[in-house]
Amino acid sequence: MPKPIIINENKTLKLNNVLIKKIKSDEFTEFGKIVELMENYIKSKAAQPIGPLIQFTNIEIDEAGQAKMNITLLRQSSNFINHVESPYTMESIRRVKNCLYTHFVGEESNLQFAYDKIGVFAYEEDIKLTGETYTVFVDQIEDNLIADVFMERAEDE
């Protein structure tokens, strides 16, 4: 039986020493390879990857009015890397306040329900969201994915 998806309000996601890589649309199929390259890059800079992988998604509207989903991978490092080469960037701290949050445990194919439930909760509570989502991939145990999902509330909330 699936675990209930409980929504929490006013949560903060705080990340330290974050290596960032924007994924191009032609790289979506290379996801695993990109993660491995990021981890090797951190190690090559005399640091260690810390914690789980984080996926940041947002929607951009182009000049033609078409929506485009952007995916960015974030990986925390044991220390700040001063000289980061392209295609990476580095942030010492990324803090995302005032989020709706849920802890998801279930089959990866059902992760969409966590996003949907936050969206329904926001709709029912008349909460505006920025459209930005952080998914923290905590663990994978057998067929179950464990993930924390953060959706940022709009500034005027």
DODREN-687419 format. One record per residue: x, y, z of N, C-alpha, C, O in turn; residue number from 1; residue in one letter. Coordinates in Angstrom, 2 decimals. Example, Ala and Ser with C-alpha at 12.3 -4.5 7.8 and 13.67 -1.06 7.14 Angstrom:
2
+---------+---------+---------+---------+----------+---------+---------+---------+---------+---------+---------+---------+-----+---+
:  n_east : n_north :    n_up : ca_east : ca_north :   ca_up :  c_east : c_north :    c_up :  o_east : o_north :    o_up :   k : r :
+---------+---------+---------+---------+----------+---------+---------+---------+---------+---------+---------+---------+-----+---+
:   13.19 :   -5.69 :    7.80 :   12.30 :    -4.50 :    7.80 :   13.20 :   -3.30 :    7.80 :   14.24 :   -3.32 :    8.46 :   1 : A :
:   12.85 :   -2.25 :    7.08 :   13.67 :    -1.06 :    7.14 :   12.90 :    0.03 :    7.87 :   13.41 :    1.14 :    8.04 :   2 : S :
+---------+---------+---------+---------+----------+---------+---------+---------+---------+---------+---------+---------+-----+---+
***
This chain:
157
+---------+---------+---------+---------+----------+---------+---------+---------+---------+---------+---------+---------+-----+---+
:  n_east : n_north :    n_up : ca_east : ca_north :   ca_up :  c_east : c_north :    c_up :  o_east : o_north :    o_up :   k : r :
+---------+---------+---------+---------+----------+---------+---------+---------+---------+---------+---------+---------+-----+---+
:    0.85 :   -1.19 :    0.00 :    0.00 :     0.00 :    0.00 :    0.89 :    1.24 :    0.00 :    1.85 :    1.32 :    0.77 :   1 : M :
:    0.57 :    2.22 :   -0.86 :    1.40 :     3.44 :   -0.93 :    1.30 :    4.26 :    0.36 :    0.27 :    4.28 :    1.03 :   2 : P :
:    2.40 :    4.94 :    0.68 :    2.40 :     5.85 :    1.83 :    1.66 :    7.12 :    1.45 :    1.78 :    7.58 :    0.31 :   3 : K :
:    0.91 :    7.70 :    2.38 :    0.23 :     8.97 :    2.07 :    1.26 :   10.07 :    1.77 :    2.35 :   10.10 :    2.33 :   4 : P :
:    0.88 :   10.96 :    0.89 :    1.73 :    12.11 :    0.55 :    1.23 :   13.28 :    1.38 :    0.17 :   13.84 :    1.10 :   5 : I :
:    2.00 :   13.66 :    2.39 :    1.64 :    14.72 :    3.31 :    2.36 :   16.01 :    2.89 :    3.56 :   16.00 :    2.64 :   6 : I :
:    1.62 :   17.10 :    2.81 :    2.19 :    18.38 :    2.40 :    2.49 :   19.21 :    3.65 :    1.65 :   19.34 :    4.54 :   7 : I :
:    3.70 :   19.76 :    3.69 :    4.11 :    20.67 :    4.77 :    4.38 :   22.05 :    4.16 :    4.81 :   22.16 :    3.02 :   8 : N :
:    4.11 :   23.08 :    4.95 :    4.30 :    24.45 :    4.47 :    5.51 :   25.10 :    5.14 :    6.01 :   24.62 :    6.16 :   9 : E :
:    5.97 :   26.18 :    4.53 :    7.03 :    27.04 :    5.07 :    8.33 :   26.30 :    5.37 :    8.97 :   26.54 :    6.39 :  10 : N :
:    8.70 :   25.40 :    4.50 :    9.97 :    24.67 :    4.64 :   11.06 :   25.39 :    3.87 :   10.78 :   26.07 :    2.88 :  11 : K :
:   12.30 :   25.24 :    4.32 :   13.46 :    25.85 :    3.67 :   14.41 :   24.76 :    3.21 :   14.72 :   23.83 :    3.95 :  12 : T :
:   14.86 :   24.89 :    1.98 :   15.90 :    24.01 :    1.44 :   17.19 :   24.80 :    1.46 :   17.28 :   25.87 :    0.86 :  13 : L :
:   18.21 :   24.28 :    2.16 :   19.50 :    24.96 :    2.23 :   20.58 :   24.01 :    1.72 :   20.74 :   22.90 :    2.22 :  14 : K :
:   21.30 :   24.47 :    0.71 :   22.38 :    23.69 :    0.11 :   23.68 :   24.47 :    0.24 :   23.70 :   25.69 :    0.06 :  15 : L :
:   24.77 :   23.77 :    0.55 :   26.08 :    24.40 :    0.70 :   27.04 :   23.86 :   -0.35 :   26.98 :   22.68 :   -0.71 :  16 : N :
:   27.93 :   24.73 :   -0.85 :   28.98 :    24.34 :   -1.80 :   28.38 :   23.51 :   -2.94 :   28.68 :   22.32 :   -3.08 :  17 : N :
:   27.55 :   24.14 :   -3.73 :   26.75 :    23.44 :   -4.74 :   27.38 :   23.58 :   -6.13 :   27.54 :   24.68 :   -6.65 :  18 : V :
:   27.72 :   22.42 :   -6.72 :   28.15 :    22.37 :   -8.11 :   26.89 :   22.26 :   -8.96 :   26.01 :   21.44 :   -8.66 :  19 : L :
:   26.80 :   23.07 :  -10.01 :   25.58 :    23.19 :  -10.80 :   25.87 :   22.89 :  -12.27 :   26.86 :   23.35 :  -12.83 :  20 : I :
:   24.98 :   22.10 :  -12.88 :   25.11 :    21.77 :  -14.30 :   23.73 :   21.81 :  -14.93 :   22.85 :   21.02 :  -14.58 :  21 : K :
:   23.54 :   22.76 :  -15.87 :   22.29 :    22.81 :  -16.62 :   22.33 :   21.72 :  -17.68 :   23.34 :   21.53 :  -18.36 :  22 : K :
:   21.23 :   21.01 :  -17.80 :   21.13 :    19.91 :  -18.76 :   20.51 :   20.44 :  -20.05 :   19.44 :   21.05 :  -20.03 :  23 : I :
:   21.18 :   20.20 :  -21.15 :   20.62 :    20.58 :  -22.45 :   19.65 :   19.49 :  -22.90 :   19.76 :   18.34 :  -22.47 :  24 : K :
:   18.70 :   19.87 :  -23.74 :   17.67 :    18.91 :  -24.16 :   18.26 :   17.67 :  -24.83 :   17.69 :   16.59 :  -24.73 :  25 : S :
:   19.39 :   17.81 :  -25.53 :   19.99 :    16.65 :  -26.18 :   20.79 :   15.77 :  -25.20 :   21.33 :   14.74 :  -25.59 :  26 : D :
:   20.87 :   16.19 :  -23.94 :   21.61 :    15.43 :  -22.93 :   20.70 :   14.60 :  -22.01 :   21.20 :   13.86 :  -21.16 :  27 : E :
:   19.38 :   14.71 :  -22.16 :   18.45 :    14.02 :  -21.26 :   18.71 :   12.52 :  -21.18 :   18.55 :   11.93 :  -20.11 :  28 : F :
:   19.10 :   11.91 :  -22.27 :   19.34 :    10.46 :  -22.27 :   20.65 :   10.09 :  -21.59 :   20.88 :    8.92 :  -21.28 :  29 : T :
:   21.51 :   11.07 :  -21.35 :   22.83 :    10.84 :  -20.74 :   22.83 :   11.15 :  -19.25 :   23.89 :   11.40 :  -18.67 :  30 : E :
:   21.68 :   11.13 :  -18.62 :   21.52 :    11.56 :  -17.23 :   22.52 :   10.90 :  -16.29 :   23.23 :   11.59 :  -15.55 :  31 : F :
:   22.60 :    9.57 :  -16.31 :   23.51 :     8.84 :  -15.41 :   24.96 :    9.21 :  -15.64 :   25.73 :    9.35 :  -14.69 :  32 : G :
:   25.32 :    9.37 :  -16.89 :   26.70 :     9.75 :  -17.24 :   27.02 :   11.16 :  -16.72 :   28.13 :   11.40 :  -16.23 :  33 : K :
:   26.07 :   12.07 :  -16.84 :   26.27 :    13.45 :  -16.37 :   26.49 :   13.48 :  -14.86 :   27.35 :   14.21 :  -14.37 :  34 : I :
:   25.71 :   12.69 :  -14.13 :   25.86 :    12.61 :  -12.67 :   27.25 :   12.10 :  -12.32 :   27.93 :   12.65 :  -11.45 :  35 : V :
:   27.68 :   11.04 :  -12.99 :   29.00 :    10.48 :  -12.74 :   30.11 :   11.48 :  -13.07 :   31.09 :   11.59 :  -12.33 :  36 : E :
:   29.96 :   12.22 :  -14.16 :   30.95 :    13.24 :  -14.53 :   31.01 :   14.35 :  -13.48 :   32.09 :   14.85 :  -13.15 :  37 : L :
:   29.86 :   14.74 :  -12.95 :   29.83 :    15.77 :  -11.90 :   30.59 :   15.30 :  -10.66 :   31.39 :   16.03 :  -10.09 :  38 : M :
:   30.32 :   14.06 :  -10.26 :   30.98 :    13.53 :   -9.07 :   32.49 :   13.41 :   -9.29 :   33.27 :   13.71 :   -8.39 :  39 : E :
:   32.89 :   12.97 :  -10.46 :   34.32 :    12.88 :  -10.77 :   34.97 :   14.25 :  -10.83 :   36.12 :   14.41 :  -10.43 :  40 : N :
:   34.24 :   15.25 :  -11.31 :   34.76 :    16.61 :  -11.35 :   35.02 :   17.12 :   -9.94 :   36.07 :   17.71 :   -9.67 :  41 : Y :
:   34.06 :   16.89 :   -9.03 :   34.24 :    17.32 :   -7.64 :   35.48 :   16.66 :   -7.05 :   36.30 :   17.32 :   -6.41 :  42 : I :
:   35.63 :   15.35 :   -7.28 :   36.77 :    14.62 :   -6.75 :   38.09 :   15.11 :   -7.36 :   39.11 :   15.15 :   -6.67 :  43 : K :
:   38.07 :   15.49 :   -8.64 :   39.28 :    15.98 :   -9.30 :   39.73 :   17.33 :   -8.73 :   40.87 :   17.74 :   -8.93 :  44 : S :
:   38.83 :   18.00 :   -8.02 :   39.15 :    19.29 :   -7.40 :   39.43 :   19.13 :   -5.91 :   39.28 :   20.08 :   -5.14 :  45 : K :
:   39.83 :   17.93 :   -5.50 :   40.21 :    17.61 :   -4.11 :   39.07 :   17.82 :   -3.12 :   39.28 :   18.27 :   -2.00 :  46 : A :
:   37.85 :   17.49 :   -3.56 :   36.67 :    17.57 :   -2.69 :   35.91 :   16.25 :   -2.82 :   36.27 :   15.39 :   -3.62 :  47 : A :
:   34.86 :   16.12 :   -2.03 :   34.03 :    14.92 :   -2.07 :   32.57 :   15.31 :   -2.27 :   32.11 :   16.30 :   -1.70 :  48 : Q :
:   31.83 :   14.55 :   -3.08 :   30.38 :    14.79 :   -3.19 :   29.73 :   14.52 :   -1.83 :   30.06 :   13.54 :   -1.16 :  49 : P :
:   28.80 :   15.37 :   -1.45 :   28.12 :    15.26 :   -0.15 :   26.62 :   15.17 :   -0.40 :   26.07 :   15.92 :   -1.20 :  50 : I :
:   25.98 :   14.24 :    0.30 :   24.52 :    14.15 :    0.23 :   24.01 :   13.66 :   -1.11 :   24.79 :   13.25 :   -1.98 :  51 : G :
:   22.70 :   13.71 :   -1.26 :   22.07 :    13.19 :   -2.47 :   22.10 :   14.17 :   -3.64 :   22.41 :   15.35 :   -3.48 :  52 : P :
:   21.77 :   13.66 :   -4.80 :   21.62 :    14.46 :   -6.01 :   20.34 :   15.28 :   -5.90 :   19.33 :   14.80 :   -5.38 :  53 : L :
:   20.40 :   16.52 :   -6.39 :   19.22 :    17.39 :   -6.39 :   18.95 :   17.79 :   -7.83 :   19.85 :   18.18 :   -8.56 :  54 : I :
:   17.68 :   17.68 :   -8.23 :   17.26 :    18.10 :   -9.57 :   16.39 :   19.33 :   -9.42 :   15.39 :   19.31 :   -8.70 :  55 : Q :
:   16.76 :   20.40 :  -10.11 :   15.99 :    21.64 :  -10.12 :   15.30 :   21.75 :  -11.47 :   15.96 :   21.63 :  -12.51 :  56 : F :
:   14.00 :   21.97 :  -11.46 :   13.28 :    22.18 :  -12.72 :   12.50 :   23.49 :  -12.66 :   11.98 :   23.88 :  -11.61 :  57 : T :
:   12.45 :   24.14 :  -13.80 :   11.63 :    25.33 :  -13.93 :   11.14 :   25.44 :  -15.37 :   11.67 :   24.79 :  -16.27 :  58 : N :
:   10.14 :   26.25 :  -15.57 :    9.53 :    26.44 :  -16.88 :    9.88 :   27.84 :  -17.37 :    9.76 :   28.82 :  -16.63 :  59 : I :
:   10.31 :   27.91 :  -18.61 :   10.63 :    29.19 :  -19.25 :    9.71 :   29.35 :  -20.45 :    9.45 :   28.39 :  -21.17 :  60 : E :
:    9.22 :   30.55 :  -20.65 :    8.40 :    30.84 :  -21.82 :    9.27 :   31.57 :  -22.84 :    9.86 :   32.61 :  -22.54 :  61 : I :
:    9.36 :   31.00 :  -24.05 :   10.21 :    31.62 :  -25.07 :    9.47 :   32.75 :  -25.79 :    8.31 :   33.03 :  -25.47 :  62 : D :
:   10.13 :   33.40 :  -26.74 :    9.54 :    34.54 :  -27.45 :    8.29 :   34.17 :  -28.21 :    7.43 :   35.03 :  -28.45 :  63 : E :
:    8.15 :   32.92 :  -28.61 :    6.97 :    32.46 :  -29.35 :    5.83 :   32.07 :  -28.41 :    4.77 :   31.65 :  -28.87 :  64 : A :
:    6.05 :   32.20 :  -27.09 :    5.03 :    31.85 :  -26.11 :    4.98 :   30.37 :  -25.78 :    4.04 :   29.90 :  -25.14 :  65 : G :
:    5.99 :   29.63 :  -26.21 :    6.04 :    28.20 :  -25.94 :    6.75 :   27.93 :  -24.61 :    7.76 :   28.56 :  -24.29 :  66 : Q :
:    6.21 :   27.01 :  -23.85 :    6.81 :    26.65 :  -22.56 :    7.93 :   25.64 :  -22.79 :    7.79 :   24.71 :  -23.58 :  67 : A :
:    9.03 :   25.86 :  -22.09 :   10.17 :    24.95 :  -22.19 :   10.61 :   24.60 :  -20.77 :   10.82 :   25.49 :  -19.94 :  68 : K :
:   10.74 :   23.30 :  -20.49 :   11.17 :    22.88 :  -19.17 :   12.69 :   22.82 :  -19.13 :   13.32 :   22.22 :  -20.01 :  69 : M :
:   13.26 :   23.44 :  -18.12 :   14.71 :    23.39 :  -17.89 :   15.00 :   22.46 :  -16.73 :   14.30 :   22.46 :  -15.72 :  70 : N :
:   16.05 :   21.66 :  -16.88 :   16.49 :    20.77 :  -15.81 :   17.94 :   21.12 :  -15.47 :   18.79 :   21.23 :  -16.35 :  71 : I :
:   18.19 :   21.29 :  -14.20 :   19.53 :    21.59 :  -13.70 :   19.84 :   20.60 :  -12.59 :   19.00 :   20.35 :  -11.72 :  72 : T :
:   21.05 :   20.05 :  -12.62 :   21.47 :    19.14 :  -11.55 :   22.34 :   19.89 :  -10.57 :   23.18 :   20.71 :  -10.96 :  73 : L :
:   22.14 :   19.62 :   -9.29 :   22.92 :    20.24 :   -8.24 :   23.53 :   19.13 :   -7.39 :   22.87 :   18.15 :   -7.06 :  74 : L :
:   24.79 :   19.32 :   -7.03 :   25.50 :    18.32 :   -6.20 :   26.32 :   19.08 :   -5.19 :   27.16 :   19.90 :   -5.55 :  75 : R :
:   26.09 :   18.80 :   -3.91 :   26.86 :    19.46 :   -2.86 :   28.25 :   18.84 :   -2.77 :   28.46 :   17.65 :   -3.03 :  76 : Q :
:   29.19 :   19.69 :   -2.39 :   30.59 :    19.29 :   -2.30 :   31.09 :   19.53 :   -0.87 :   30.57 :   20.39 :   -0.15 :  77 : S :
:   32.11 :   18.77 :   -0.47 :   32.65 :    18.91 :    0.87 :   33.29 :   20.27 :    1.10 :   33.39 :   20.71 :    2.25 :  78 : S :
:   33.72 :   20.94 :    0.04 :   34.23 :    22.30 :    0.17 :   33.97 :   23.07 :   -1.11 :   33.67 :   22.49 :   -2.16 :  79 : N :
:   34.09 :   24.39 :   -1.02 :   33.83 :    25.26 :   -2.16 :   34.97 :   25.12 :   -3.17 :   36.15 :   25.13 :   -2.80 :  80 : F :
:   34.62 :   24.99 :   -4.43 :   35.61 :    24.89 :   -5.51 :   35.73 :   26.28 :   -6.13 :   34.78 :   26.78 :   -6.74 :  81 : I :
:   36.90 :   26.89 :   -5.99 :   37.08 :    28.27 :   -6.42 :   37.09 :   28.47 :   -7.93 :   36.44 :   29.38 :   -8.44 :  82 : N :
:   37.80 :   27.66 :   -8.64 :   37.92 :    27.85 :  -10.09 :   37.19 :   26.73 :  -10.80 :   37.73 :   25.65 :  -11.01 :  83 : H :
:   35.94 :   27.01 :  -11.17 :   35.08 :    26.02 :  -11.82 :   35.02 :   26.34 :  -13.31 :   34.76 :   27.48 :  -13.71 :  84 : V :
:   35.25 :   25.31 :  -14.11 :   35.21 :    25.49 :  -15.55 :   33.83 :   25.14 :  -16.10 :   33.07 :   24.39 :  -15.49 :  85 : E :
:   33.53 :   25.70 :  -17.27 :   32.32 :    25.37 :  -17.99 :   32.32 :   23.88 :  -18.30 :   33.37 :   23.33 :  -18.63 :  86 : S :
:   31.21 :   23.21 :  -18.20 :   29.82 :    23.67 :  -18.15 :   29.27 :   23.83 :  -16.74 :   28.05 :   23.91 :  -16.56 :  87 : P :
:   30.14 :   23.88 :  -15.75 :   29.70 :    23.95 :  -14.36 :   29.75 :   25.37 :  -13.82 :   30.51 :   26.22 :  -14.31 :  88 : Y :
:   28.93 :   25.60 :  -12.80 :   29.03 :    26.81 :  -11.98 :   29.00 :   26.33 :  -10.53 :   28.69 :   25.18 :  -10.25 :  89 : T :
:   29.33 :   27.25 :   -9.62 :   29.40 :    26.89 :   -8.20 :   28.75 :   27.99 :   -7.38 :   28.93 :   29.17 :   -7.66 :  90 : M :
:   28.00 :   27.59 :   -6.36 :   27.42 :    28.54 :   -5.41 :   27.81 :   28.10 :   -4.01 :   27.76 :   26.91 :   -3.70 :  91 : E :
:   28.19 :   29.04 :   -3.16 :   28.55 :    28.68 :   -1.79 :   27.32 :   28.29 :   -0.99 :   27.37 :   27.35 :   -0.19 :  92 : S :
:   26.22 :   29.01 :   -1.19 :   24.96 :    28.69 :   -0.49 :   23.79 :   28.94 :   -1.43 :   23.74 :   29.96 :   -2.12 :  93 : I :
:   22.88 :   28.00 :   -1.46 :   21.59 :    28.22 :   -2.14 :   20.52 :   27.93 :   -1.10 :   20.39 :   26.80 :   -0.62 :  94 : R :
:   19.76 :   28.96 :   -0.78 :   18.71 :    28.83 :    0.22 :   17.38 :   29.17 :   -0.45 :   17.23 :   30.23 :   -1.05 :  95 : R :
:   16.44 :   28.25 :   -0.36 :   15.12 :    28.44 :   -0.95 :   14.11 :   28.38 :    0.19 :   13.85 :   27.33 :    0.76 :  96 : V :
:   13.54 :   29.55 :    0.50 :   12.64 :    29.66 :    1.65 :   11.19 :   29.55 :    1.21 :   10.85 :   29.65 :    0.03 :  97 : K :
:   10.34 :   29.34 :    2.21 :    8.89 :    29.39 :    2.03 :    8.40 :   28.40 :    0.98 :    7.66 :   28.77 :    0.06 :  98 : N :
:    8.80 :   27.15 :    1.12 :    8.42 :    26.11 :    0.16 :    7.29 :   25.24 :    0.70 :    7.12 :   25.07 :    1.91 :  99 : C :
:    6.53 :   24.69 :   -0.24 :    5.67 :    23.56 :    0.09 :    6.56 :   22.34 :   -0.07 :    7.39 :   22.28 :   -0.98 : 100 : L :
:    6.38 :   21.36 :    0.80 :    7.31 :    20.23 :    0.86 :    6.55 :   18.93 :    1.08 :    5.53 :   18.89 :    1.77 : 101 : Y :
:    7.07 :   17.86 :    0.48 :    6.58 :    16.52 :    0.80 :    7.73 :   15.53 :    0.72 :    8.69 :   15.71 :   -0.03 : 102 : T :
:    7.61 :   14.49 :    1.52 :    8.57 :    13.37 :    1.52 :    7.87 :   12.22 :    0.81 :    6.83 :   11.76 :    1.25 : 103 : H :
:    8.45 :   11.77 :   -0.29 :    7.84 :    10.73 :   -1.12 :    8.59 :    9.42 :   -0.97 :    9.82 :    9.40 :   -1.02 : 104 : F :
:    7.84 :    8.33 :   -0.78 :    8.39 :     6.98 :   -0.79 :    7.48 :    6.14 :   -1.67 :    6.29 :    6.00 :   -1.39 : 105 : V :
:    8.04 :    5.60 :   -2.74 :    7.23 :     4.78 :   -3.64 :    7.98 :    4.50 :   -4.93 :    9.15 :    4.85 :   -5.07 : 106 : G :
:    7.29 :    3.87 :   -5.86 :    7.90 :     3.59 :   -7.15 :    8.21 :    4.89 :   -7.87 :    7.43 :    5.84 :   -7.84 : 107 : E :
:    9.37 :    4.92 :   -8.52 :    9.80 :     6.14 :   -9.22 :    8.74 :    6.61 :  -10.22 :    8.56 :    7.81 :  -10.40 : 108 : E :
:    8.06 :    5.68 :  -10.85 :    7.03 :     6.04 :  -11.83 :    5.86 :    6.80 :  -11.18 :    5.07 :    7.43 :  -11.89 : 109 : S :
:    5.75 :    6.74 :   -9.87 :    4.67 :     7.44 :   -9.16 :    5.10 :    8.76 :   -8.54 :    4.30 :    9.42 :   -7.88 : 110 : N :
:    6.34 :    9.16 :   -8.75 :    6.84 :    10.42 :   -8.18 :    5.99 :   11.61 :   -8.63 :    5.83 :   12.58 :   -7.90 : 111 : L :
:    5.44 :   11.53 :   -9.85 :    4.60 :    12.61 :  -10.37 :    3.45 :   12.93 :   -9.42 :    2.99 :   14.08 :   -9.37 : 112 : Q :
:    2.96 :   11.92 :   -8.68 :    1.85 :    12.16 :   -7.75 :    2.25 :   13.14 :   -6.64 :    1.41 :   13.90 :   -6.17 : 113 : F :
:    3.52 :   13.14 :   -6.23 :    3.99 :    14.09 :   -5.21 :    3.90 :   15.51 :   -5.75 :    3.43 :   16.42 :   -5.07 : 114 : A :
:    4.36 :   15.70 :   -7.01 :    4.27 :    17.03 :   -7.63 :    2.81 :   17.44 :   -7.78 :    2.43 :   18.58 :   -7.49 : 115 : Y :
:    1.99 :   16.49 :   -8.24 :    0.57 :    16.79 :   -8.45 :   -0.12 :   17.15 :   -7.14 :   -0.93 :   18.08 :   -7.10 : 116 : D :
:    0.20 :   16.42 :   -6.06 :   -0.46 :    16.68 :   -4.78 :   -0.10 :   18.07 :   -4.25 :   -0.95 :   18.77 :   -3.71 : 117 : K :
:    1.17 :   18.46 :   -4.42 :    1.55 :    19.81 :   -4.00 :    0.78 :   20.84 :   -4.84 :    0.30 :   21.84 :   -4.31 : 118 : I :
:    0.66 :   20.58 :   -6.14 :   -0.09 :    21.49 :   -7.01 :   -1.55 :   21.61 :   -6.61 :   -2.10 :   22.71 :   -6.60 : 119 : G :
:   -2.19 :   20.50 :   -6.27 :   -3.59 :    20.50 :   -5.84 :   -3.72 :   21.23 :   -4.50 :   -4.64 :   22.03 :   -4.31 : 120 : V :
:   -2.80 :   20.94 :   -3.57 :   -2.81 :    21.61 :   -2.27 :   -2.70 :   23.13 :   -2.46 :   -3.45 :   23.90 :   -1.86 : 121 : F :
:   -1.76 :   23.56 :   -3.31 :   -1.58 :    24.99 :   -3.57 :   -2.85 :   25.59 :   -4.16 :   -3.26 :   26.69 :   -3.78 : 122 : A :
:   -3.47 :   24.89 :   -5.08 :   -4.72 :    25.37 :   -5.69 :   -5.81 :   25.52 :   -4.64 :   -6.48 :   26.55 :   -4.57 : 123 : Y :
:   -6.00 :   24.47 :   -3.82 :   -7.07 :    24.48 :   -2.82 :   -6.85 :   25.54 :   -1.74 :   -7.81 :   26.08 :   -1.19 : 124 : E :
:   -5.58 :   25.83 :   -1.44 :   -5.26 :    26.81 :   -0.40 :   -5.00 :   28.20 :   -0.98 :   -4.61 :   29.12 :   -0.26 : 125 : E :
:   -5.21 :   28.35 :   -2.29 :   -4.99 :    29.62 :   -3.01 :   -3.56 :   30.14 :   -2.81 :   -3.34 :   31.32 :   -2.53 : 126 : D :
:   -2.60 :   29.22 :   -2.97 :   -1.18 :    29.54 :   -2.84 :   -0.59 :   29.60 :   -4.24 :   -0.74 :   28.66 :   -5.03 : 127 : I :
:    0.08 :   30.69 :   -4.55 :    0.75 :    30.81 :   -5.84 :    2.17 :   30.25 :   -5.72 :    2.88 :   30.51 :   -4.75 : 128 : K :
:    2.56 :   29.47 :   -6.72 :    3.90 :    28.88 :   -6.75 :    4.72 :   29.53 :   -7.85 :    4.16 :   30.07 :   -8.81 : 129 : L :
:    6.03 :   29.48 :   -7.73 :    6.91 :    30.07 :   -8.74 :    7.05 :   29.19 :   -9.98 :    7.46 :   29.66 :  -11.04 : 130 : T :
:    6.70 :   27.92 :   -9.85 :    6.90 :    26.98 :  -10.95 :    8.27 :   26.31 :  -10.88 :    8.64 :   25.55 :  -11.77 : 131 : G :
:    9.01 :   26.60 :   -9.82 :   10.33 :    25.99 :   -9.62 :   10.22 :   24.85 :   -8.62 :    9.58 :   24.98 :   -7.57 : 132 : E :
:   10.86 :   23.73 :   -8.95 :   10.80 :    22.55 :   -8.12 :   12.19 :   22.00 :   -7.87 :   13.01 :   21.90 :   -8.78 : 133 : T :
:   12.45 :   21.65 :   -6.62 :   13.69 :    20.97 :   -6.25 :   13.32 :   19.56 :   -5.79 :   12.51 :   19.40 :   -4.88 : 134 : Y :
:   13.90 :   18.56 :   -6.43 :   13.68 :    17.18 :   -6.03 :   15.00 :   16.63 :   -5.51 :   15.99 :   16.55 :   -6.24 : 135 : T :
:   15.01 :   16.26 :   -4.23 :   16.19 :    15.71 :   -3.59 :   16.04 :   14.19 :   -3.60 :   15.16 :   13.65 :   -2.93 : 136 : V :
:   16.90 :   13.51 :   -4.36 :   16.83 :    12.05 :   -4.47 :   17.58 :   11.43 :   -3.29 :   18.79 :   11.21 :   -3.36 : 137 : F :
:   16.86 :   11.17 :   -2.21 :   17.43 :    10.74 :   -0.95 :   18.03 :    9.33 :   -1.04 :   19.16 :    9.11 :   -0.62 : 138 : V :
:   17.26 :    8.38 :   -1.60 :   17.74 :     6.99 :   -1.65 :   16.89 :    6.18 :   -2.61 :   15.81 :    6.61 :   -3.02 : 139 : D :
:   17.39 :    5.02 :   -2.95 :   16.66 :     4.04 :   -3.76 :   16.79 :    2.71 :   -3.02 :   17.89 :    2.18 :   -2.90 : 140 : Q :
:   15.69 :    2.17 :   -2.54 :   15.70 :     0.89 :   -1.83 :   14.79 :   -0.06 :   -2.59 :   13.57 :    0.11 :   -2.63 : 141 : I :
:   15.42 :   -1.07 :   -3.20 :   14.72 :    -2.01 :   -4.06 :   13.95 :   -1.23 :   -5.12 :   14.56 :   -0.48 :   -5.89 : 142 : E :
:   12.62 :   -1.38 :   -5.17 :   11.83 :    -0.68 :   -6.19 :   11.32 :    0.67 :   -5.71 :   10.63 :    1.37 :   -6.45 : 143 : D :
:   11.67 :    1.05 :   -4.48 :   11.15 :     2.29 :   -3.93 :   12.16 :    3.43 :   -3.99 :   13.32 :    3.29 :   -3.59 : 144 : N :
:   11.69 :    4.55 :   -4.50 :   12.46 :     5.78 :   -4.51 :   12.08 :    6.58 :   -3.27 :   10.90 :    6.64 :   -2.90 : 145 : L :
:   13.07 :    7.17 :   -2.63 :   12.82 :     8.08 :   -1.51 :   13.29 :    9.45 :   -1.98 :   14.46 :    9.63 :   -2.31 : 146 : I :
:   12.37 :   10.41 :   -1.99 :   12.69 :    11.75 :   -2.49 :   11.97 :   12.81 :   -1.68 :   10.84 :   12.61 :   -1.21 : 147 : A :
:   12.63 :   13.95 :   -1.52 :   12.02 :    15.12 :   -0.92 :   11.74 :   16.12 :   -2.03 :   12.62 :   16.42 :   -2.84 : 148 : D :
:   10.52 :   16.63 :   -2.07 :   10.12 :    17.57 :   -3.12 :    9.80 :   18.92 :   -2.47 :    8.99 :   19.01 :   -1.55 : 149 : V :
:   10.45 :   19.96 :   -2.99 :   10.25 :    21.33 :   -2.53 :    9.74 :   22.17 :   -3.70 :   10.34 :   22.17 :   -4.77 : 150 : F :
:    8.63 :   22.88 :   -3.50 :    8.12 :    23.82 :   -4.51 :    8.03 :   25.19 :   -3.85 :    7.38 :   25.36 :   -2.82 : 151 : M :
:    8.69 :   26.14 :   -4.46 :    8.78 :    27.49 :   -3.89 :    7.50 :   28.28 :   -4.12 :    6.95 :   28.29 :   -5.21 : 152 : E :
:    7.04 :   28.94 :   -3.04 :    5.90 :    29.83 :   -3.14 :    6.32 :   31.12 :   -3.83 :    7.48 :   31.53 :   -3.74 : 153 : R :
:    5.38 :   31.76 :   -4.50 :    5.64 :    33.04 :   -5.17 :    5.97 :   34.10 :   -4.12 :    5.54 :   34.00 :   -2.97 : 154 : A :
:    6.73 :   35.11 :   -4.52 :    7.23 :    36.16 :   -3.61 :    6.13 :   36.83 :   -2.79 :    6.33 :   37.12 :   -1.61 : 155 : E :
:    4.97 :   37.07 :   -3.40 :    3.93 :    37.83 :   -2.70 :    3.13 :   36.97 :   -1.73 :    2.15 :   37.44 :   -1.16 : 156 : D :
:    3.53 :   35.73 :   -1.54 :    2.80 :    34.84 :   -0.64 :    3.25 :   35.03 :    0.80 :    2.73 :   34.36 :    1.69 : 157 : E :
+---------+---------+---------+---------+----------+---------+---------+---------+---------+---------+---------+---------+-----+---+
***
